[in-house]
Amino acid sequence: MSQPIRIKDHEKDARLVRGRVVFGAIAVVTLIGVLIARLYFLQVIQYEYHSTLSENNRVHVQPIPPTRGLIFDRNGVVVADNRPSFSLSMTRERSGDWQQVLDVIVEVLELTPEDRVIFEKRMRQGRRPFEPVPILFELTEEQIARIAVNQFRLPGVEVVAQLVRHYPQGAHFAHSVGYMGRINEKELKSLDPVSYSGTHQIGKTGIERFYEPELHGQVGYEEVETNARGRVLRVLKRTDPIPGKDIVLSLDIKLQEAAEAALGGRRGAVVALDPKTGEVLAMVSQPSFDPNLFVTGISFKAYSELRDSIDRPLFNRVLRGLYPPGSTIKPAVAIAGLDSGVVTASTRVFDPGYYMLPNYDHKYRNWNRTGDGYVDLDTAIMRSNDTYFYDLAHKLGIDRLSSYLGKFGIGQKVSLDMFEESPGLMPSREWKRATRRQAWFPGETLILGIGQGYMQSTPLQLAQATALVANKGVWNRPHLAKTVEGEKPKDENPMPDIILRDPSDWTKVNHGMQQVMHGARGTARKASIGAQYRIAGKSGTAQVVAIKQGEKYDRSKVQERHRDHALFVGFAPADNPQIVVSVMVENGESGSGVAAPVVRQVMDAWLLDQDGRLKAEYASPISAEATAREE
């Protein structure tokens, strides 16, 4: 049976349609309202925030590294300047797959796999976001052209023109001026990120490191407009950097060359001071090295050769070389004896060729095994008589001896602007008890009196101790910088002058040192032959290996590098000192025979004019009375 046909309800259908239309309209209006609200929030409420983001995508602030200050010698000769160079830099955030980009660079420039390893190492070093990292320096014109042709394959890579440190004098000032090198991760953490924005090198040693803040300058900035790929379209604003300060050194390149020539290729150190000001006139450590190798990154092979060389060219012997001062310390010991009152200038000691402590049978030998008979202070200095100074050291005792020598700068840093300087060692009872857990023995005091034993000093400290004798106790710290941007360096912690109870003691020791050079029995008389000025000096020998009691030194039985070091200190003219020279020749054996001639040559280079005559301002005729005393 068929179903009845249902009659369609038009009114119900109309209500359904109207409901759907109303719902749809409400939904559309709601969505439009949400859109308008969101637009209002973004465009009105957060206008400043998003406009800043947009501007930052278009405008970038780029640092402009300052030009590093120049370094000159005292005569205006440039010893450190800046020369233009093209480098290849890469910004990792703009390079995408930066390792693939490195592969392209190696391919385009036809470099080696070793270069690829170095590039990746540099890219992985700590750095600031969006900071370009130099990966290859001193590009050739051909390399620049290849980069330009393949620029579309090298996103984030660009050729940058910059100034690179250069040392036109090469190895002459490597140990005094020092060198610059790439900033490493440790240094990056300690440096001001703002001041060093865009800077990739920093002073590593010498003057370059000590005066880094002054030489560096202040960074500048420029606001640039870029496109979506980071290419600079135009410069919107620029703040110029402030260049670093120029430094004039007290060093004299002619005297430096004369000192190097005097060493004659031997391993050693020479330092010359002006005792009146503390200015370092020459500072030589041989062998040396070319500091230009380090500026843009030295190769592993080249660095290994320098580091592993048996001659140690990287080692600064003037500041870090520690040697027993030997007899060069005797003038300071003589001052200690005179000022403490344990001896006078006329006190005589009999020298049979050795010295023995009371109740001991050990013989402390004089270098002259036959002895010098009765000697006073003047003769003891002239002959470098060990027996006299054994006796003097015993009378002083370790406490007074250590205290007096400390006043001369032994066992402490003496320089004003040489951070690499070693303090050396001035032993004492307390030092031995703390380090060796032993008591101090009387025999150790004796050998300390002739500059042997535990005592260690640098050539610079010996020069300063000698300058104090020349300057009659007035302290002037040695310094390399003569002026920094026209201003003299200041000593914030001056050392106290050495004040003696009888100031004439300085003259007595001075005369004994003159006798070393000019006396009839002076140990270095040969080095003064033909001198147009009087020299006060003192030779010394520093043992490298000990020899047994009673055994005589035989050079034929000792390896060359185990032979004694030769030392000599002196100043001239003796009655108006203008220069102090300290020389150490490694394994030179004879202070008077090897080191003294070096001192003489350096003094001649400073005191004589081009015609070989004594400069008028240094002229001081030798008195008949002094000549009579020598005879």
Buried (B, 14 or more C-beta within 10 A) or exposed (E): EEEEEEEEEEEEEEEEEEEEEEEEEEEEEEEEEEEEEEEEEEEEEEEEEEEEEEEEEBBBEBBBBBBBBBBBBBEEBBBBBBEEBBBBBBBBEBBEEBEEBBEBBBEBBEBEEEBBEBBEEBBEEEBEEEBBBBBBBEBEEEBBEBBEEBEEBBBBBBBEEBBBBBBEBEBBBBBBBBBBBBBEEEBBEEBEEEBBBBBBBBBBBBBBBBBBEBBBBEBBBBBBBBEEEBEEEEEEEEEEBEBBBBBBBBBBBEBBBBBBBBBEEBBBBBBBBBBBBBBBBBBBBBBBBBBBBBBBBBEEEEBEEBEEEEEBBBBBBBBBBBBBBBBBBBBBBBBBBBBBEBBBBEBBBEBBBBBBBEEEEEBBBBBBEEBBEEBBBBBBBBBBBBBBBBBBBBBBBBEBBBBBBEBBBBBBBBBBBBEBBBBBBBBBBEBBEEEEEEEBEEBBBBBBBBBBBBBBBBBBBBBBBBBBBBBBBBBBBBBBBBBBEEEEBEBEEEBEEBEEEEEEBBEBBBBBBBBBBBBEEBBBBEBBEEBBBBBBBBBBBBBBEEBEEEEEEEEEEBEEEEBBBBBBBBBBBBBBBBBBBBBBBBBBBBBBBBBBBBBBBBBBBBBBEEEEEBEEEBEBEBEEEBEEBBE
